[in-house]
Amino acid sequence: MTTSSENQTPVKNRPCGDHWFEMTATLSAQETAQFGDWMSESLDELEASLQHFSSPQSRGEAVARR
């Protein structure tokens, strides 16, 4: 019988190290800001679409106790 540890997915290269820094160094400040804005908007949309899975407590909201 095989176990999950025997069937691991190979690790893919990730954008880090010198290659990542070389690529990001080619971006202008305006392009970096535009990407940051796009990423923030995308995150807001994702959070809104997943809101029904969270509770006030998991969002860090105070819960009144009686």
Backbone as CSV, one residue per row, in Angstrom:
resi,resn,N_x,N_y,N_z,CA_x,CA_y,CA_z,C_x,C_y,C_z
1,MET,0.847,-1.177,0.000,0.000,0.000,0.000,0.895,1.245,0.000
2,THR,0.601,2.159,-0.887,1.395,3.385,-0.947,0.821,4.426,0.003
3,THR,1.674,5.309,0.430,1.240,6.393,1.308,1.390,7.716,0.575
4,SER,0.793,8.741,1.138,0.861,10.054,0.500,2.293,10.563,0.424
5,SER,3.138,10.164,1.370,4.527,10.630,1.341,5.307,10.004,0.191
6,GLU,4.842,8.872,-0.328,5.501,8.223,-1.461,5.041,8.794,-2.794
7,ASN,3.949,9.521,-2.802,3.368,10.047,-4.036,3.373,11.565,-4.060
8,GLN,4.448,12.180,-3.661,4.491,13.631,-3.601,4.670,14.226,-4.990
9,THR,4.030,15.365,-5.192,4.164,16.107,-6.439,5.530,16.766,-6.470
10,PRO,6.223,16.701,-7.618,7.533,17.354,-7.682,7.420,18.855,-7.450
11,VAL,8.425,19.413,-6.809,8.444,20.844,-6.514,8.790,21.602,-7.787
12,LYS,7.980,22.616,-8.106,8.232,23.446,-9.279,9.105,24.628,-8.879
13,ASN,9.855,25.127,-9.841,10.647,26.323,-9.586,9.723,27.484,-9.280
14,ARG,10.100,28.279,-8.318,9.298,29.434,-7.927,10.043,30.705,-8.297
15,PRO,9.289,31.788,-8.552,9.947,33.059,-8.909,10.627,33.686,-7.697
16,CYS,11.860,33.333,-7.484,12.601,33.896,-6.368,14.069,33.991,-6.759
17,GLY,14.835,34.548,-5.885,16.256,34.648,-6.136,16.594,35.673,-7.202
18,ASP,17.710,35.470,-7.857,18.212,36.432,-8.835,17.239,36.671,-9.985
19,HIS,16.600,35.616,-10.493,15.680,35.783,-11.622,14.531,36.722,-11.263
20,TRP,13.987,36.550,-10.072,12.875,37.396,-9.636,13.323,38.851,-9.524
21,PHE,14.466,39.083,-8.925,14.964,40.450,-8.756,15.320,41.088,-10.094
22,GLU,15.864,40.299,-11.025,16.174,40.825,-12.357,14.900,41.252,-13.076
23,MET,13.852,40.442,-12.966,12.596,40.766,-13.633,11.947,42.000,-13.021
24,THR,11.884,42.052,-11.704,11.224,43.193,-11.069,12.024,44.477,-11.234
25,ALA,13.313,44.374,-11.435,14.141,45.569,-11.637,13.833,46.254,-12.965
26,THR,13.212,45.529,-13.894,12.878,46.114,-15.197,11.580,46.908,-15.156
27,LEU,10.837,46.838,-14.059,9.553,47.527,-13.957,9.741,48.954,-13.461
28,SER,8.941,49.846,-14.022,8.981,51.236,-13.557,8.154,51.361,-12.277
29,ALA,8.304,52.482,-11.596,7.524,52.727,-10.379,6.035,52.746,-10.702
30,GLN,5.672,53.303,-11.852,4.263,53.355,-12.247,3.721,51.944,-12.492
31,GLU,4.499,51.104,-13.167,4.061,49.730,-13.419,3.923,48.950,-12.111
32,THR,4.847,49.174,-11.199,4.776,48.512,-9.901,3.528,48.955,-9.141
33,ALA,3.217,50.248,-9.185,2.023,50.776,-8.517,0.756,50.217,-9.155
34,GLN,0.729,50.142,-10.489,-0.440,49.593,-11.183,-0.652,48.131,-10.799
35,PHE,0.430,47.376,-10.737,0.328,45.975,-10.343,-0.181,45.860,-8.908
36,GLY,0.330,46.703,-8.021,-0.121,46.695,-6.633,-1.601,47.016,-6.514
37,ASP,-2.068,47.996,-7.293,-3.492,48.346,-7.288,-4.335,47.182,-7.793
38,TRP,-3.891,46.563,-8.897,-4.619,45.423,-9.458,-4.666,44.281,-8.447
39,MET,-3.544,44.011,-7.795,-3.489,42.932,-6.817,-4.420,43.221,-5.639
40,SER,-4.453,44.461,-5.166,-5.333,44.834,-4.056,-6.798,44.670,-4.439
41,GLU,-7.159,45.099,-5.648,-8.540,44.954,-6.115,-8.916,43.483,-6.235
42,SER,-8.007,42.682,-6.767,-8.274,41.252,-6.910,-8.448,40.589,-5.552
43,LEU,-7.635,40.978,-4.584,-7.750,40.427,-3.237,-9.072,40.833,-2.597
44,ASP,-9.478,42.090,-2.772,-10.764,42.548,-2.235,-11.915,41.735,-2.824
45,GLU,-11.863,41.479,-4.137,-12.910,40.693,-4.794,-12.926,39.260,-4.272
46,LEU,-11.747,38.679,-4.094,-11.664,37.314,-3.581,-12.206,37.233,-2.160
47,GLU,-11.817,38.183,-1.312,-12.314,38.198,0.065,-13.831,38.335,0.095
48,ALA,-14.381,39.189,-0.755,-15.832,39.374,-0.797,-16.528,38.088,-1.244
49,SER,-15.941,37.391,-2.214,-16.574,36.166,-2.711,-16.509,35.029,-1.692
50,LEU,-15.582,35.108,-0.747,-15.426,34.052,0.259,-15.990,34.436,1.623
51,GLN,-16.581,35.611,1.729,-17.061,36.125,3.014,-18.051,35.182,3.693
52,HIS,-18.882,34.497,2.918,-19.886,33.629,3.531,-19.267,32.417,4.235
53,PHE,-17.975,32.173,4.041,-17.298,31.079,4.727,-16.707,31.504,6.067
54,SER,-16.739,32.789,6.379,-16.100,33.271,7.604,-17.137,33.688,8.637
55,SER,-16.665,33.801,9.866,-17.519,34.243,10.963,-16.957,35.543,11.517
56,PRO,-17.752,36.282,12.286,-17.219,37.503,12.903,-15.954,37.229,13.721
57,GLN,-15.922,36.115,14.421,-14.753,35.791,15.241,-13.523,35.537,14.360
58,SER,-13.691,34.827,13.249,-12.541,34.555,12.387,-12.044,35.810,11.690
59,ARG,-12.907,36.821,11.564,-12.501,38.096,10.971,-11.920,39.038,12.013
60,GLY,-11.855,38.596,13.277,-11.276,39.411,14.336,-12.225,40.444,14.898
61,GLU,-13.508,40.294,14.609,-14.497,41.235,15.132,-14.861,40.843,16.559
62,ALA,-15.117,41.830,17.373,-15.503,41.584,18.765,-16.879,40.941,18.804
63,VAL,-16.994,39.948,19.639,-18.274,39.269,19.820,-18.747,39.573,21.236
64,ALA,-19.927,40.180,21.358,-20.469,40.535,22.675,-20.931,39.268,23.388
65,ARG,-20.584,39.181,24.665,-21.029,38.040,25.472,-22.054,38.528,26.476
66,ARG,-23.070,37.739,26.669,-24.119,38.094,27.628,-24.151,37.103,28.737
